[in-house]
Amino acid sequence: MRNILGVVCILFGALGWIGQLISAVNYALAQRLGLQEKSEGTDPLFRTAERNAARWDSLVLWTLILAGVLMLLDSRWWPPVALVAGGIYLDGAGREVAKVWSLKSQGIRIGTPGAQRVQKVFFTMMAAIALGVLACAFRRLAG
């Protein structure tokens, strides 16, 4: 199970981290690649929030990749790194959902219905992977 979760962490972590890194460095390119919603479908406030979140995420989301690599190597360091990564990812998923709900409730345009569905799926996967990583790390630490 740990090896499967390690591979999932590497793949999902790389997808999220690279996407946010591109968004942080060149938001227009991220929009052209479909990593960010086009300007026509979003409010400027939402785009500003997304750019700033991408900057922070590009600094912290690599931790899930590291946790996955350490899991595959069965390093003694994987449980504490996984706890940090899982916490970051669980917080990130919850924070993003809270941001989207609050902006949407205020009438801020946050993207097309299709993009909003993709957001929901991604944040749900993000939270599920985080919970799996945390559970696996806690189980290992508990002995």
NUKE-590452 format. One record per residue: residue number from 1; chain; x, y, z of N, C-alpha, C in turn; residue in three letters. Coordinates in nm, 3 decimals, m for minus. Layout:
<atoms>
+-----+---+---------+---------+---------+---------+---------+---------+---------+---------+---------+-----+
!   k ! c !      nu !      nv !      nw !     cau !     cav !     caw !      cu !      cv !      cw !   r !
+-----+---+---------+---------+---------+---------+---------+---------+---------+---------+---------+-----+
! NUM ! A !       X !       Y !       Z !       X !       Y !       Z !       X !       Y !       Z ! ALA !
...
+-----+---+---------+---------+---------+---------+---------+---------+---------+---------+---------+-----+
</atoms>
This chain:
<atoms>
+-----+---+---------+---------+---------+---------+---------+---------+---------+---------+---------+-----+
!   k ! c !      nu !      nv !      nw !     cau !     cav !     caw !      cu !      cv !      cw !   r !
+-----+---+---------+---------+---------+---------+---------+---------+---------+---------+---------+-----+
!   1 ! A !   0.082 !  m0.120 !   0.000 !   0.000 !   0.000 !   0.000 !   0.087 !   0.126 !   0.000 ! MET !
!   2 ! A !   0.196 !   0.123 !   0.082 !   0.285 !   0.238 !   0.090 !   0.345 !   0.271 !  m0.047 ! ARG !
!   3 ! A !   0.381 !   0.168 !  m0.123 !   0.442 !   0.193 !  m0.253 !   0.343 !   0.255 !  m0.351 ! ASN !
!   4 ! A !   0.221 !   0.206 !  m0.349 !   0.118 !   0.264 !  m0.436 !   0.094 !   0.409 !  m0.397 ! ILE !
!   5 ! A !   0.082 !   0.436 !  m0.268 !   0.061 !   0.573 !  m0.222 !   0.181 !   0.661 !  m0.257 ! LEU !
!   6 ! A !   0.302 !   0.604 !  m0.250 !   0.422 !   0.678 !  m0.289 !   0.418 !   0.722 !  m0.434 ! GLY !
!   7 ! A !   0.377 !   0.632 !  m0.522 !   0.366 !   0.665 !  m0.665 !   0.258 !   0.772 !  m0.686 ! VAL !
!   8 ! A !   0.145 !   0.757 !  m0.619 !   0.036 !   0.855 !  m0.630 !   0.086 !   0.992 !  m0.583 ! VAL !
!   9 ! A !   0.160 !   0.994 !  m0.472 !   0.213 !   1.121 !  m0.421 !   0.307 !   1.187 !  m0.521 ! CYS !
!  10 ! A !   0.392 !   1.108 !  m0.583 !   0.486 !   1.164 !  m0.681 !   0.410 !   1.220 !  m0.801 ! ILE !
!  11 ! A !   0.319 !   1.141 !  m0.856 !   0.248 !   1.184 !  m0.977 !   0.155 !   1.302 !  m0.949 ! LEU !
!  12 ! A !   0.070 !   1.291 !  m0.848 !  m0.024 !   1.398 !  m0.816 !   0.051 !   1.521 !  m0.767 ! PHE !
!  13 ! A !   0.154 !   1.498 !  m0.684 !   0.234 !   1.610 !  m0.635 !   0.303 !   1.685 !  m0.747 ! GLY !
!  14 ! A !   0.358 !   1.611 !  m0.843 !   0.426 !   1.676 !  m0.956 !   0.326 !   1.753 !  m1.041 ! ALA !
!  15 ! A !   0.209 !   1.696 !  m1.063 !   0.106 !   1.765 !  m1.141 !   0.069 !   1.898 !  m1.077 ! LEU !
!  16 ! A !   0.040 !   1.895 !  m0.949 !   0.001 !   2.018 !  m0.879 !   0.115 !   2.117 !  m0.868 ! GLY !
!  17 ! A !   0.233 !   2.069 !  m0.831 !   0.346 !   2.160 !  m0.811 !   0.390 !   2.225 !  m0.941 ! TRP !
!  18 ! A !   0.403 !   2.147 !  m1.047 !   0.445 !   2.204 !  m1.176 !   0.340 !   2.303 !  m1.227 ! ILE !
!  19 ! A !   0.212 !   2.268 !  m1.213 !   0.106 !   2.361 !  m1.255 !   0.111 !   2.492 !  m1.180 ! GLY !
!  20 ! A !   0.132 !   2.485 !  m1.050 !   0.139 !   2.607 !  m0.970 !   0.267 !   2.684 !  m0.997 ! GLN !
!  21 ! A !   0.376 !   2.615 !  m1.025 !   0.501 !   2.682 !  m1.058 !   0.485 !   2.761 !  m1.189 ! LEU !
!  22 ! A !   0.424 !   2.699 !  m1.288 !   0.398 !   2.770 !  m1.414 !   0.307 !   2.889 !  m1.388 ! ILE !
!  23 ! A !   0.203 !   2.870 !  m1.308 !   0.110 !   2.979 !  m1.278 !   0.179 !   3.093 !  m1.204 ! SER !
!  24 ! A !   0.273 !   3.060 !  m1.118 !   0.345 !   3.162 !  m1.040 !   0.441 !   3.241 !  m1.127 ! ALA !
!  25 ! A !   0.506 !   3.172 !  m1.220 !   0.608 !   3.235 !  m1.302 !   0.547 !   3.307 !  m1.423 ! VAL !
!  26 ! A !   0.448 !   3.245 !  m1.488 !   0.389 !   3.303 !  m1.608 !   0.240 !   3.270 !  m1.612 ! ASN !
!  27 ! A !   0.161 !   3.354 !  m1.550 !   0.017 !   3.328 !  m1.537 !  m0.051 !   3.320 !  m1.674 ! TYR !
!  28 ! A !  m0.009 !   3.405 !  m1.767 !  m0.069 !   3.402 !  m1.901 !  m0.043 !   3.268 !  m1.969 ! ALA !
!  29 ! A !   0.076 !   3.213 !  m1.953 !   0.105 !   3.081 !  m2.009 !   0.018 !   2.975 !  m1.942 ! LEU !
!  30 ! A !   0.002 !   2.985 !  m1.811 !  m0.084 !   2.889 !  m1.739 !  m0.227 !   2.896 !  m1.793 ! ALA !
!  31 ! A !  m0.274 !   3.015 !  m1.825 !  m0.407 !   3.029 !  m1.884 !  m0.412 !   2.964 !  m2.021 ! GLN !
!  32 ! A !  m0.311 !   2.986 !  m2.104 !  m0.308 !   2.926 !  m2.238 !  m0.302 !   2.773 !  m2.231 ! ARG !
!  33 ! A !  m0.233 !   2.720 !  m2.131 !  m0.221 !   2.575 !  m2.115 !  m0.345 !   2.514 !  m2.049 ! LEU !
!  34 ! A !  m0.437 !   2.597 !  m2.003 !  m0.558 !   2.548 !  m1.938 !  m0.540 !   2.518 !  m1.790 ! GLY !
!  35 ! A !  m0.427 !   2.561 !  m1.734 !  m0.402 !   2.540 !  m1.591 !  m0.476 !   2.642 !  m1.506 ! LEU !
!  36 ! A !  m0.507 !   2.754 !  m1.566 !  m0.584 !   2.861 !  m1.500 !  m0.696 !   2.902 !  m1.594 ! GLN !
!  37 ! A !  m0.803 !   2.948 !  m1.534 !  m0.921 !   2.990 !  m1.610 !  m0.886 !   3.115 !  m1.692 ! GLU !
!  38 ! A !  m0.944 !   3.124 !  m1.811 !  m0.925 !   3.242 !  m1.897 !  m0.980 !   3.367 !  m1.829 ! LYS !
!  39 ! A !  m0.923 !   3.480 !  m1.862 !  m0.962 !   3.607 !  m1.800 !  m1.109 !   3.640 !  m1.821 ! SER !
!  40 ! A !  m1.166 !   3.602 !  m1.937 !  m1.305 !   3.636 !  m1.966 !  m1.402 !   3.572 !  m1.868 ! GLU !
!  41 ! A !  m1.367 !   3.460 !  m1.811 !  m1.457 !   3.388 !  m1.722 !  m1.438 !   3.418 !  m1.574 ! GLY !
!  42 ! A !  m1.342 !   3.507 !  m1.544 !  m1.312 !   3.532 !  m1.404 !  m1.303 !   3.680 !  m1.373 ! THR !
!  43 ! A !  m1.327 !   3.711 !  m1.250 !  m1.312 !   3.846 !  m1.197 !  m1.164 !   3.874 !  m1.171 ! ASP !
!  44 ! A !  m1.119 !   3.999 !  m1.186 !  m0.978 !   4.030 !  m1.155 !  m0.938 !   3.992 !  m1.012 ! PRO !
!  45 ! A !  m1.029 !   4.005 !  m0.917 !  m0.999 !   3.966 !  m0.778 !  m0.964 !   3.818 !  m0.770 ! LEU !
!  46 ! A !  m1.038 !   3.735 !  m0.841 !  m1.013 !   3.591 !  m0.840 !  m0.876 !   3.563 !  m0.902 ! PHE !
!  47 ! A !  m0.844 !   3.626 !  m1.013 !  m0.714 !   3.604 !  m1.079 !  m0.599 !   3.646 !  m0.986 ! ARG !
!  48 ! A !  m0.616 !   3.756 !  m0.915 !  m0.513 !   3.800 !  m0.821 !  m0.495 !   3.697 !  m0.710 ! THR !
!  49 ! A !  m0.606 !   3.647 !  m0.656 !  m0.598 !   3.545 !  m0.551 !  m0.531 !   3.419 !  m0.604 ! ALA !
!  50 ! A !  m0.563 !   3.379 !  m0.726 !  m0.503 !   3.259 !  m0.784 !  m0.353 !   3.276 !  m0.807 ! GLU !
!  51 ! A !  m0.313 !   3.392 !  m0.859 !  m0.169 !   3.416 !  m0.881 !  m0.093 !   3.413 !  m0.749 ! ARG !
!  52 ! A !  m0.147 !   3.477 !  m0.647 !  m0.078 !   3.480 !  m0.518 !  m0.076 !   3.342 !  m0.453 ! ASN !
!  53 ! A !  m0.184 !   3.267 !  m0.465 !  m0.186 !   3.130 !  m0.412 !  m0.084 !   3.044 !  m0.486 ! ALA !
!  54 ! A !  m0.071 !   3.063 !  m0.617 !   0.026 !   2.985 !  m0.696 !   0.168 !   3.014 !  m0.650 ! ALA !
!  55 ! A !   0.194 !   3.138 !  m0.615 !   0.330 !   3.173 !  m0.568 !   0.363 !   3.097 !  m0.440 ! ARG !
!  56 ! A !   0.269 !   3.096 !  m0.346 !   0.292 !   3.024 !  m0.222 !   0.298 !   2.873 !  m0.248 ! TRP !
!  57 ! A !   0.204 !   2.822 !  m0.325 !   0.200 !   2.679 !  m0.353 !   0.327 !   2.629 !  m0.420 ! ASP !
!  58 ! A !   0.386 !   2.711 !  m0.507 !   0.509 !   2.669 !  m0.574 !   0.624 !   2.652 !  m0.475 ! SER !
!  59 ! A !   0.612 !   2.715 !  m0.358 !   0.714 !   2.700 !  m0.254 !   0.692 !   2.579 !  m0.163 ! LEU !
!  60 ! A !   0.568 !   2.529 !  m0.154 !   0.541 !   2.424 !  m0.054 !   0.489 !   2.292 !  m0.111 ! VAL !
!  61 ! A !   0.435 !   2.291 !  m0.231 !   0.371 !   2.168 !  m0.280 !   0.469 !   2.057 !  m0.321 ! LEU !
!  62 ! A !   0.596 !   2.088 !  m0.333 !   0.696 !   1.986 !  m0.365 !   0.710 !   1.883 !  m0.252 ! TRP !
!  63 ! A !   0.661 !   1.916 !  m0.134 !   0.677 !   1.825 !  m0.020 !   0.608 !   1.690 !  m0.043 ! THR !
!  64 ! A !   0.498 !   1.689 !  m0.117 !   0.430 !   1.562 !  m0.144 !   0.514 !   1.474 !  m0.236 ! LEU !
!  65 ! A !   0.585 !   1.534 !  m0.328 !   0.675 !   1.459 !  m0.416 !   0.786 !   1.395 !  m0.332 ! ILE !
!  66 ! A !   0.846 !   1.474 !  m0.243 !   0.951 !   1.422 !  m0.156 !   0.898 !   1.309 !  m0.068 ! LEU !
!  67 ! A !   0.779 !   1.327 !  m0.012 !   0.721 !   1.221 !   0.071 !   0.704 !   1.093 !  m0.010 ! ALA !
!  68 ! A !   0.658 !   1.106 !  m0.134 !   0.640 !   0.988 !  m0.220 !   0.771 !   0.918 !  m0.249 ! GLY !
!  69 ! A !   0.874 !   0.993 !  m0.278 !   1.006 !   0.933 !  m0.305 !   1.056 !   0.861 !  m0.180 ! VAL !
!  70 ! A !   1.044 !   0.925 !  m0.065 !   1.090 !   0.864 !   0.060 !   1.008 !   0.739 !   0.094 ! LEU !
!  71 ! A !   0.878 !   0.739 !   0.060 !   0.796 !   0.620 !   0.081 !   0.848 !   0.504 !  m0.003 ! MET !
!  72 ! A !   0.877 !   0.532 !  m0.129 !   0.925 !   0.426 !  m0.218 !   1.060 !   0.371 !  m0.172 ! LEU !
!  73 ! A !   1.143 !   0.458 !  m0.116 !   1.274 !   0.415 !  m0.067 !   1.264 !   0.353 !   0.073 ! LEU !
!  74 ! A !   1.147 !   0.358 !   0.132 !   1.123 !   0.313 !   0.271 !   1.223 !   0.378 !   0.366 ! ASP !
!  75 ! A !   1.249 !   0.505 !   0.344 !   1.338 !   0.581 !   0.430 !   1.274 !   0.600 !   0.567 ! SER !
!  76 ! A !   1.354 !   0.608 !   0.670 !   1.300 !   0.633 !   0.803 !   1.242 !   0.774 !   0.814 ! ARG !
!  77 ! A !   1.271 !   0.858 !   0.716 !   1.223 !   0.996 !   0.717 !   1.086 !   1.012 !   0.652 ! TRP !
!  78 ! A !   1.035 !   0.909 !   0.586 !   0.910 !   0.929 !   0.514 !   0.792 !   0.962 !   0.605 ! TRP !
!  79 ! A !   0.776 !   0.901 !   0.723 !   0.658 !   0.938 !   0.803 !   0.655 !   1.086 !   0.845 ! PRO !
!  80 ! A !   0.764 !   1.144 !   0.898 !   0.753 !   1.286 !   0.934 !   0.736 !   1.377 !   0.812 ! PRO !
!  81 ! A !   0.802 !   1.345 !   0.702 !   0.786 !   1.426 !   0.581 !   0.643 !   1.413 !   0.529 ! VAL !
!  82 ! A !   0.588 !   1.292 !   0.535 !   0.450 !   1.269 !   0.492 !   0.350 !   1.345 !   0.579 ! ALA !
!  83 ! A !   0.378 !   1.354 !   0.709 !   0.289 !   1.432 !   0.796 !   0.289 !   1.580 !   0.755 ! LEU !
!  84 ! A !   0.405 !   1.633 !   0.725 !   0.413 !   1.773 !   0.681 !   0.341 !   1.790 !   0.548 ! VAL !
!  85 ! A !   0.373 !   1.704 !   0.452 !   0.312 !   1.713 !   0.319 !   0.161 !   1.693 !   0.325 ! ALA !
!  86 ! A !   0.117 !   1.592 !   0.400 !  m0.027 !   1.568 !   0.413 !  m0.098 !   1.686 !   0.476 ! GLY !
!  87 ! A !  m0.036 !   1.745 !   0.577 !  m0.094 !   1.864 !   0.640 !  m0.105 !   1.981 !   0.544 ! GLY !
!  88 ! A !   0.000 !   2.002 !   0.467 !  m0.001 !   2.111 !   0.368 !  m0.111 !   2.088 !   0.266 ! ILE !
!  89 ! A !  m0.122 !   1.966 !   0.216 !  m0.221 !   1.936 !   0.113 !  m0.364 !   1.941 !   0.166 ! TYR !
!  90 ! A !  m0.385 !   1.893 !   0.288 !  m0.520 !   1.899 !   0.346 !  m0.559 !   2.044 !   0.372 ! LEU !
!  91 ! A !  m0.467 !   2.122 !   0.426 !  m0.494 !   2.265 !   0.446 !  m0.519 !   2.334 !   0.313 ! ASP !
!  92 ! A !  m0.437 !   2.303 !   0.213 !  m0.452 !   2.367 !   0.082 !  m0.587 !   2.338 !   0.020 ! GLY !
!  93 ! A !  m0.632 !   2.214 !   0.027 !  m0.762 !   2.179 !  m0.029 !  m0.874 !   2.253 !   0.042 ! ALA !
!  94 ! A !  m0.869 !   2.253 !   0.174 !  m0.972 !   2.323 !   0.250 !  m0.971 !   2.473 !   0.227 ! GLY !
!  95 ! A !  m0.852 !   2.530 !   0.221 !  m0.838 !   2.674 !   0.198 !  m0.892 !   2.714 !   0.061 ! ARG !
!  96 ! A !  m0.863 !   2.633 !  m0.037 !  m0.911 !   2.664 !  m0.172 !  m1.063 !   2.655 !  m0.180 ! GLU !
!  97 ! A !  m1.121 !   2.554 !  m0.118 !  m1.266 !   2.541 !  m0.117 !  m1.328 !   2.662 !  m0.046 ! VAL !
!  98 ! A !  m1.271 !   2.700 !   0.068 !  m1.323 !   2.816 !   0.142 !  m1.311 !   2.943 !   0.058 ! ALA !
!  99 ! A !  m1.201 !   2.959 !  m0.013 !  m1.180 !   3.077 !  m0.098 !  m1.284 !   3.081 !  m0.210 ! LYS !
! 100 ! A !  m1.300 !   2.970 !  m0.278 !  m1.395 !   2.963 !  m0.390 !  m1.537 !   2.989 !  m0.342 ! VAL !
! 101 ! A !  m1.578 !   2.924 !  m0.233 !  m1.713 !   2.945 !  m0.180 !  m1.736 !   3.090 !  m0.140 ! TRP !
! 102 ! A !  m1.638 !   3.150 !  m0.072 !  m1.658 !   3.287 !  m0.027 !  m1.663 !   3.385 !  m0.144 ! SER !
! 103 ! A !  m1.577 !   3.367 !  m0.242 !  m1.580 !   3.456 !  m0.358 !  m1.710 !   3.437 !  m0.437 ! LEU !
! 104 ! A !  m1.749 !   3.313 !  m0.457 !  m1.872 !   3.284 !  m0.531 !  m1.994 !   3.341 !  m0.459 ! LYS !
! 105 ! A !  m1.996 !   3.333 !  m0.326 !  m2.111 !   3.385 !  m0.250 !  m2.122 !   3.536 !  m0.260 ! SER !
! 106 ! A !  m2.013 !   3.602 !  m0.295 !  m2.014 !   3.747 !  m0.309 !  m2.034 !   3.791 !  m0.454 ! GLN !
! 107 ! A !  m2.065 !   3.695 !  m0.541 !  m2.091 !   3.728 !  m0.681 !  m1.966 !   3.745 !  m0.765 ! GLY !
! 108 ! A !  m1.852 !   3.703 !  m0.715 !  m1.726 !   3.712 !  m0.790 !  m1.723 !   3.598 !  m0.892 ! ILE !
! 109 ! A !  m1.693 !   3.632 !  m1.016 !  m1.685 !   3.530 !  m1.121 !  m1.559 !   3.445 !  m1.100 ! ARG !
! 110 ! A !  m1.579 !   3.315 !  m1.082 !  m1.467 !   3.225 !  m1.052 !  m1.444 !   3.121 !  m1.162 ! ILE !
! 111 ! A !  m1.500 !   3.145 !  m1.279 !  m1.477 !   3.054 !  m1.390 !  m1.604 !   2.990 !  m1.442 ! GLY !
! 112 ! A !  m1.587 !   2.920 !  m1.550 !  m1.700 !   2.854 !  m1.614 !  m1.748 !   2.736 !  m1.528 ! THR !
! 113 ! A !  m1.870 !   2.690 !  m1.551 !  m1.917 !   2.572 !  m1.477 !  m1.824 !   2.451 !  m1.494 ! PRO !
! 114 ! A !  m1.771 !   2.434 !  m1.613 !  m1.679 !   2.323 !  m1.637 !  m1.552 !   2.337 !  m1.554 ! GLY !
! 115 ! A !  m1.497 !   2.457 !  m1.548 !  m1.377 !   2.480 !  m1.469 !  m1.405 !   2.460 !  m1.320 ! ALA !
! 116 ! A !  m1.524 !   2.497 !  m1.277 !  m1.561 !   2.479 !  m1.137 !  m1.573 !   2.330 !  m1.103 ! GLN !
! 117 ! A !  m1.621 !   2.249 !  m1.197 !  m1.627 !   2.104 !  m1.175 !  m1.486 !   2.046 !  m1.163 ! ARG !
! 118 ! A !  m1.395 !   2.093 !  m1.248 !  m1.255 !   2.047 !  m1.241 !  m1.195 !   2.085 !  m1.105 ! VAL !
! 119 ! A !  m1.223 !   2.206 !  m1.059 !  m1.175 !   2.250 !  m0.927 !  m1.224 !   2.155 !  m0.819 ! GLN !
! 120 ! A !  m1.353 !   2.124 !  m0.820 !  m1.411 !   2.036 !  m0.717 !  m1.344 !   1.899 !  m0.719 ! LYS !
! 121 ! A !  m1.324 !   1.844 !  m0.837 !  m1.261 !   1.712 !  m0.848 !  m1.117 !   1.719 !  m0.797 ! VAL !
! 122 ! A !  m1.043 !   1.821 !  m0.838 !  m0.904 !   1.833 !  m0.798 !  m0.892 !   1.851 !  m0.647 ! PHE !
! 123 ! A !  m0.975 !   1.939 !  m0.589 !  m0.966 !   1.962 !  m0.444 !  m1.009 !   1.839 !  m0.366 ! PHE !
! 124 ! A !  m1.106 !   1.765 !  m0.417 !  m1.149 !   1.641 !  m0.352 !  m1.036 !   1.538 !  m0.355 ! THR !
! 125 ! A !  m0.971 !   1.524 !  m0.470 !  m0.858 !   1.432 !  m0.482 !  m0.743 !   1.476 !  m0.391 ! MET !
! 126 ! A !  m0.719 !   1.606 !  m0.387 !  m0.613 !   1.661 !  m0.303 !  m0.637 !   1.626 !  m0.156 ! MET !
! 127 ! A !  m0.760 !   1.645 !  m0.110 !  m0.794 !   1.613 !   0.029 !  m0.786 !   1.464 !   0.055 ! ALA !
! 128 ! A !  m0.835 !   1.382 !  m0.038 !  m0.834 !   1.236 !  m0.020 !  m0.690 !   1.184 !  m0.013 ! ALA !
! 129 ! A !  m0.604 !   1.232 !  m0.101 !  m0.464 !   1.190 !  m0.099 !  m0.399 !   1.234 !   0.032 ! ILE !
! 130 ! A !  m0.427 !   1.357 !   0.074 !  m0.370 !   1.408 !   0.199 !  m0.413 !   1.321 !   0.317 ! ALA !
! 131 ! A !  m0.540 !   1.286 !   0.322 !  m0.589 !   1.201 !   0.432 !  m0.526 !   1.062 !   0.428 ! LEU !
! 132 ! A !  m0.508 !   1.008 !   0.308 !  m0.440 !   0.879 !   0.293 !  m0.296 !   0.884 !   0.340 ! GLY !
! 133 ! A !  m0.227 !   0.990 !   0.303 !  m0.087 !   1.008 !   0.343 !  m0.078 !   1.023 !   0.494 ! VAL !
! 134 ! A !  m0.164 !   1.104 !   0.552 !  m0.163 !   1.123 !   0.697 !  m0.194 !   0.993 !   0.771 ! LEU !
! 135 ! A !  m0.293 !   0.920 !   0.724 !  m0.330 !   0.793 !   0.789 !  m0.215 !   0.693 !   0.781 ! ALA !
! 136 ! A !  m0.151 !   0.685 !   0.666 !  m0.041 !   0.590 !   0.647 !   0.077 !   0.629 !   0.738 ! CYS !
! 137 ! A !   0.107 !   0.757 !   0.746 !   0.217 !   0.803 !   0.830 !   0.187 !   0.780 !   0.978 ! ALA !
! 138 ! A !   0.065 !   0.812 !   1.021 !   0.027 !   0.789 !   1.160 !   0.034 !   0.640 !   1.195 ! PHE !
! 139 ! A !  m0.013 !   0.557 !   1.104 !  m0.010 !   0.412 !   1.127 !   0.133 !   0.363 !   1.144 ! ARG !
! 140 ! A !   0.223 !   0.414 !   1.060 !   0.365 !   0.375 !   1.068 !   0.428 !   0.424 !   1.199 ! ARG !
! 141 ! A !   0.395 !   0.548 !   1.238 !   0.453 !   0.602 !   1.361 !   0.399 !   0.534 !   1.486 ! LEU !
! 142 ! A !   0.273 !   0.487 !   1.477 !   0.212 !   0.420 !   1.591 !   0.268 !   0.279 !   1.611 ! ALA !
! 143 ! A !   0.335 !   0.231 !   1.509 !   0.399 !   0.101 !   1.521 !   0.315 !  m0.010 !   1.474 ! GLY !
+-----+---+---------+---------+---------+---------+---------+---------+---------+---------+---------+-----+
</atoms>
